[in-house]
Amino acid sequence: MTAGVQHIQSEADYLAKLHQLWAKAWPKGTPDKPQYLHGEVALTEYLRAWAKRNPAKPAVIFYGHVTTYAELDEQSDRFAALLIQKGVKKGDRVAVFLPNCPQFHIVFFGILKLGAIHVPVSPLSRAFELAYELNDTDAEVIVALDQLSPVVDQVRGETKLREVIVTSFADVLPAEPTIPVPDSIATPRIAIAGATDLLPALAALPAPTPLPPAGLDDIAALNYTGGTTGMPKGCVHTQRDMVYTAAANHGISVVANEDSVFLSFFPEFWIAGENFGLIFPMFTGATLILLARWDAIGTLSAIDHYKVNVTAMPVDGAVELMDHPRFGEFDLSSLSQVRVVSFVKKLNPAYRKRWKDLTGTILTEAAWGMTETHTSNTFTAGFQGDDFDLVSQPIFVGLPVPGAEFKITDFETGALVPLGGEGEIRVRTPSLLKSYWNKPEATAESLVDGWLRTGDIGTIDPHGFLHFLGRRKEMLKVKGMSVFPPEIEALLGQHPKVLGSGVVGRDDAGKGQVPVAFIQLKPEAIGSITPAELQAWCAERMAVYKVPEIRVIDALPMTATGKVKKQELDANAPQ
């Protein structure tokens, strides 16, 4: 126990104390309850409400192609009808094997309207990964990009697939785009024999009768966790989880209204992309500028051309924009909120000051969250004065959004840890997964008395703020001292020649473990600095037991969502 802290009598007393601290620390003028703009109803009813109120308003703009709210509402009704025609019923799983495109939105809301279950699959998946999700969910219908049909063909014989629906970028890219289009998506349509062509099939249907809304507690999606060990698990999320996540963040992490213009390039198969692209803008009645992928010039052009107010990006993206030689050509004065996510590069005061000097807006860390909780479970907005959020150590992730609660417990016993002590972050929230799909043992291990065991190490400070120390599986023990890789990665991110890093442990007979930093240098810095110089730089800035061995590599292995694949960094391999 932490010295000077009274013994905790009960969980009820512990939480009561936390709620008092949270209320005291809560930023003035910030909502302290979820904001349900059209009531606590299914997300699809928000689409219907906005389509009735602003039918001609653009819901999604894709390189100049406009889908209005009325069109999105009608097209998703038609997709629900198409699914019914193909024998899909409420509760059936429908795989969505698409990159970002307007069709993703039509398909997503059509699935939800039917009460079927959305199964997003990364468009970067290989046949083995696709087959795994299809077999895990018993999905019989898949919607795929035409360019991905060869991967679908590879798994037809080993899955229950009976219907393939395809669509193409070519169906939605205008002849004269309003902003630059990446070469990778400016490709001709591919005819797929035996598949249903999505948009022509929707157009051929008679006008459908809108379906009654799905129940709030009906399963809406199976969002698969990335996981560093074992195969991914499908997180069971409901219609209520989606609309709550939007309502809990509205006016706090996402300050917007129906006049706002969002920009998103986050992959929409990923739960953060689902939130920021599919859910938040539509919940608000705003317009979404959707990019198929990250592209610096495309992002700058879109902000300038469409007067974007709200966007989010990895810190790496913000740095790439600031470093871009054409940055000054674009007007970014419309921006009011830029949320960033620290993956490879970490947000620091220098990056924030530089961005503020260039654009007038403040880079704000988005949130702590997990696929299991529909992410976006904390907020840091309102704590940027004097860089309070950045200088507060360990890594500051703020306060829980309205409706969410955290506690810190002993990893082994589950006993509560007093404020200021380190332990496992456990979270309870209305958006908590209901189970892992078809995995009762994993569910029982992770969900305990309504709380999720996150596997994350954290602490709640005496003011009630949550701090993140890292994944327990990543924590290193160097001569008995705890070393947290995110802390070292955050420091390395401040080096002007480092593009990104991943820190893992190497077994050591004398020390137990030694931190090893795999570093990718910026292209212009290659050959200009040695590992010894980088190590000396670290030694000037951190305790000696934290100083990592340095290994410079050509490229860090990355996931589709921009995280370093640490399981592929082998510190014990001979150099």
N, C-alpha and C positions, 0 to 999 in steps of 0.2 A: 504493500500500500504506500501511496505517496505520503510523506511526512506532513503532519499538520492538517490532514483532511479527515473529517469525521467519518466513522463507519457508516456505510450506506444501510439504512434500515430495510428498505424494500425497493422493488422496481418502481412501484407507484410513487414513492418519495423521490427517487432518482429522477423520474420523468417529470414530476411536478417541478422540481428544481430547474431542470433543463428548460421547461416551458417558460418559467419566469425569466431565465437568462435570455432566451430567444426573443421574448417580448421586449425586454429592455434593449437588446441590440438591434431590433428590427428597424430598418431604414424608414424614416418618416415619409409618409405619402405612398408607401408601398403596400399593395393589398396583402392582407394576412389570412384571406380565405380564397379558395378556388373561385375563379370568375367564369361562371357558365353563362355565356352571352345569350344563348337561346334555350337555357335550361339544361338540366342533366339528362340529356337524350343522346341517342346514338350519333356518332359523327356524321353519318349520312344525312341525318335530319338537319344538321348545320348546312350541308351542301344544298339541300332543298330550300332552306330558309333564305340563303344568300341568292340562289337562282331566282327565287320569286321576287326578292327585293331589288336585286341588281342583275337582271338577266343578261344584259349586253356587256357587263363588266368583264374584262379579261381575267380569267382564273389562272391560266398558265400561258406564258409566252416562251416559245422555243425557237431562238434564232430568227424571230419575226413571225413564226406561225402562232396564231392566236386561238386559244380555246376559251370561250366565254363560260361564265357560270351556268348559263342555260344549256349550253352545248355539253359541258361536263356532266351535268345532271341527266340530260337525255341520253347521252352516249353510255353512261354507266348503267342507266336503266336498261338500255338495249343489250349491254354485255351480260347483265343478270339474266335477261331473257334468252340470250344465246346459250348461256350455261345450262339453263333449264332445258332448252331444246336438245342439248347434248347429254342430258340425263344427270346433271349435277344437282344435288339436293342440299338442303341446309345441313351443315356439319361436315360436308365433303371437303377434302383438301384440294386446292388448286395451286399448282406450282407456277411461279412467275419468274421467268428466266430472262429478265430484261435489264438493260442499262437505263439510265435516265432518259425519258422521252415522254411526250404527252400521253401516249398509249398506256404507260404505267399507271397514270392517274385514273384513266377510264377503267382499267382492269381492277385496280385496287378498290375503288368505290363500288364497282359492280359486284365484286365478290362480297363486300360487306353488306350491300343491299340484299343480296340473296340469303345472307346468313351462312354462307360457306366460309371456308377458312383459308386465309391468305398465307401462302408458303413462299416467301422470297428466297431466291437462290442467286448467289453471286454470279454475275455474268463472266467472271474470270474462272469459274469452276471447270475442272477437268471432268471427264466422264465418270471417274471413280467417285468424285465428290457429289456430282449430280445424282448418280444412282443411289448413293447413300441417303440423301434427303428424300428422294422419291420413294424409296423402299421403307424408310423410317416412317413416312407419313401415309403410305399407301395412296399417294396421289395418282389419279387416273387421267387427269387433264393437265396440260402444261401450255402456258403462253410463252413463246420464245421469239427472240429477234431472229430474223432470217439468217443472219451471219452466224448464229449459234446452232443452226439446225444440224450440222455435222456431229456436234457433241450429243444432241438429243438422239440422233440416229444410232450412235454407239451404244446407248443404254436401252433401246426399245426392247430388246430381247430379254433383258434381265430385270425389268420393272413391270408394273401393271398399267403402264401408259396405254390408253386407247384413243386419245384425242390429242392432236397437236394443233395449236392455233399459232400462227406466225404473223409478224408485222415487221415493218422496215423503217429505218430512218428516212428512206427516200419518200415515204408516204407523208411526211410532215415537214421536211426541209423545204422552205420556200425557194423559188427560182432566184430571188434577190434577197438574201439574208440581210438583216439589219445590223448584225455583228459578225465578226469572223467565225467561220465554221472549221473545226479541226478536220484535217484530212482523213482521220480515222473514221469519221462518221459520214463524210461526203461520198458515200459509195452507192452504186446502183442497186436497185431491188433485185433480190434473188428469188426465183420461182421455186417453190418447194412442193414437190409432188405429194399428193395425199394429205396435205395440211390445209386447214381452213385459214383463209386470208382475213385477218381481223376486221379491218375497217370496211372493206366491201361487204363482209358478212353482216356487220352492224347496219349498214345502209340498206340492205335487202330486207331486213326485218320490218314487219308492221309496227306502228307506234305501240310500244308496250304500255300496259297498265302498271303504274308504280306499285311496288310491293310494300306491304306494311313494314315498319322499321323492325330491325332485329332487336332482340332483348339486350339490355346493357350487360348482362352476365353471360351472354352467348360467346363462345370462343370466336375470336376475330382473326388471330394470326398465330403462327408458329415461327418465332424469331430465333434463329439458330445462333448459339454462342460460338465465338471463335475458338476459345479454349486453347491452352498450350499443351495439354496432355489429353490423350484419348480422343474419341470422336466427338464432334459437336453435339450439343443437346438442344432440342427444340423447346423454347420457353413458351408456355401456353399463356397468351394474353387475350383479354376480352375486349369487347366494345367499350366497356366502362374504363378500362385501363387507358385506352387511347384518348377519350374525351377528357378524362381526369388530368392526364399529363398535360394536355393543352390548357385546360382551365387553371391548373396549379402554377403554370409558368407565365400565364397571361398577365401582363402588367408588371412582371418582375424580371425574369430572364428575357422575356420577349415583350417589349413595349411597342404595341402596334394597334392599328385600327383598320377599317375597311379602305382607307385612303393610302395605306402603306404599300410599298413595293419591296418585296423580298427578292433576294438573289440566292440560289442554292446550286451547288455542284456536288454536294455530298451524295454518294451513291445511295439511291433510295431503297436498295435491298437491305442496307445497313440500318439499324434502328435509329441512329442519330440522323441519318438521311430521311428515314420515314417520318421522324418528328419534324425536322426542319423543312422538308420539302413537301411531303404529302399532307401533314396534319396541321402544323401551326399556321401557315398562311391561309388555308381554307377555313379553319376554325375562326380566324379573325375576319374573313371576308376580304382579304387583301389580294393583290396580284403577285404571282410568283414568276420571276424570270428564272427559267430552268436551263442549266447548261448540262450537256451530256457528260462532261468531265471537267477536271481542273485545267485551266488554260489561262495564263497570266494576261495576255492581250484580250482574250475573250471576256475575262472578268472585268478588266478595266473598261473595255468598250461598253459592256452591259451596264455598269454603274453609271457611266457618263450618259449613254443614250437613253436609258429608261429612268434615270434619276432615282436610283435605288436608295432606300432608306435603311434597310435591315439586311445584314448578311452575316455569315459565319465562315470561318476557314481555319485550317491549322496555322499555328504560329509560323511554320515554314512558308506557308503561302503569303502571309503578310510581309515577311522578310523578302521573299522573291519579288513581290510587287514593288517594294521600296527600292530594291536593288536594280530593278529593270530600267534599262536606258531610256525607255519611252514613258516612264511613269509620269513625268511632268506634262505630257501631252493631253492628259485626260482630266476632266473636271469631276472630282469626287466630293464636292461640297454638299451633295444631297444626303450623304451618309449621316445617320444619327446614331446607329448602333452597329458595332462590329464585335461579334463574339468570336473568341478564338479558342482553339483546343491545343493543348501542349502534348504533342506526340513525340516527335524527334526533337525539334527545337522547343524550348520552354519559354514562356512569357517572362520577361524581366523588365526592370524599370527603363533600361536603355532602349529596348524595342518600343515600349509604350511611349516614351518621350519623343522618339524619332517619328512615330506614326502620328502623334498628336501635332507635332510641329508641321508635318506635311499635309495633314488632312483636317485637323481640327476636332477629330473624334478620338475617343479613348478606347484602346483595346482592353476588353474585359474577358477574363476566363469564363467559359460557358458554365460548366457544371461538373459535379461528380455524379456518376451513375453507371449502371450496368445494364446489359440486355435483360437481365432478370427483373429489373425494376422499371423498364421502359426508359431508362436513363433520364437525364435532366431532373435529378432529385435534390440538388442543392442549388443555391445561387450565390454569386459573389458581387452582383450589381449593388452599388451603393456603398462599397467599401474601398473605392479607388483613391480617396483623398490621401495625399502624401504617400501613395503606393502602399497603403496599409495592407492590402491583400497580398502584395508581392514580398514585402519585407517581413511579414509574419511567418515564422517558421515553426514546425515543418510546413510542407506545402499546404497552403490555405485553400479550403474548398467551400468555406462559408457556412451558411445556415440552411436548414432543410426547407424546401418549398412547402407551402401550406398543405397540411394533411400528412406529411412525412415525418417520421421520427427516427432518431439514431440512438444507439447506445454502444458503449465500448465494453467488451467482455473478455475474460480470460479465454484463450484459445482452447485450452484443454477442459476446463471445468464449466465454462459458461457463466461463471460468477461475474457480477458487475465490477468494473474497474473504476475507482474514483476519478473525478475530473483531473486532468493533467497526466493521468497514467496511460500507458500504451497497451493496446490489445486489439482484438478483432472488431472491426466495424460490423455491427448488425443493424439492419434497416427494416422498418415497417412502414408500408405505404399502400394506399389504395390501388396503385398500379403494379403491385408485386405479382410476379408470375403465379399462376394458380398451381402449376406443377411443371415438371419436365415431361414432355410428351413420351408416354410409354416407358418411363423410367422411375418406377415407384421407389426404388432404393436410393437413387440420387436425390429424389424429391424429399424423402424422409431425412436424409443427411443434411440437406441445405435449408429446409424450412422447419424451424423449431418454434413451436408456440406462436406462430404467426409472424415470426421474424426470419429474415434471410441471413444466413451465415455467409458473409461476402468473401471471406478469405483475404480481405484487405486489412493491413495493419494501419491503425489510426489512433488519434487521441482527440478528446474534446477538451478544449482549454477552459480555464476558469470563467471565461466570458460566454461560453456556450458555442464557440466556433469549432467546426470540425476541421481536422487536419489529416491529410493522407500521407502515409509513410511508404506505401508500396504493397505489392502482393506478398503474402507470407512466403509463398514458394520462391520468391525472388530474393528475400532478405538473406544477407550474408552474415556470417559470424567470423570476425577476424580477431583472433586472440580473445574470444569471448565477447567482443564488442559488436553491437548491431550496426550493420552498414546497409543503407537503403539505396539501391541503384538509381531511383529517380532523382535523388539529391545530387549524385555525381553527374548524371546526364544533364541536369539543369545547369550545373556549373559549366560543363563542357560546352553547352549551347551558347554560352557568352563569349567563347573564344572566336575571334574574327575569322579564323581560317577553318573552323569546324562546321561542316554542313549538318552532320548528325552523328549520334552515337547510340550504342546499346551496351549496357554494362551487365556482365554476368560474373559468376564466381569460378575460380580455379581451385581445385583441392591442393592443400599445402600441408606437409607433415608438421611444420613448425607452428603455423598460424591457424590451421584449420581450413580457412579459405582466404583467398586473395581476390580483390575485385580486379576484373580485366575489362577495359574499355575498348570496344571495337569502334573505330572512328572512320567515318567517311569525310574526307576533306572537300572543301569547295573546289570546283574544277581549276580555278585560277591559282589555288594554293598548293596544288599537287607538286611535290618535290621541293617545296620551299620551307618545310619545317620537319623536324625529326621527331620520332616517338619520345626520345629523351627530353627534347625541348618542351613537348606537351606535358610530359610527366612533371618536369620542373615547374611549369606554369601551375599545375594542379597543386603541387606541394606548397606553393606560396599562399594557397587559398583554402586549404582544408587540413584537418587533423591528419597526422602521418598515417594512421591505420586506414584512413579512407582513400589515400592516394592510389589510383589504379595503375596497373600495368597498361601500357598503351600498345594497341595493335591497329595499324592503319590498313584498311582494306579498300578495295576498289568501289564496292557498293554494299550497303546494308540490305539484308533480305527484308522485304516489306510485305505486309498483308495488303489486301485490297482496300482496307480502310485507313491505311497510312501509318500503321503501327509496325515497330521493328519485331520481326520474328526471332525472338531471343532463343527459342528452342533450336535454331539453326546456327547459333553462335557457340562454338565448342571451344571453351577456354582451356580444356585439358588436352586438346589435340596438340601434337608436336608442331613447333613453328618451323 
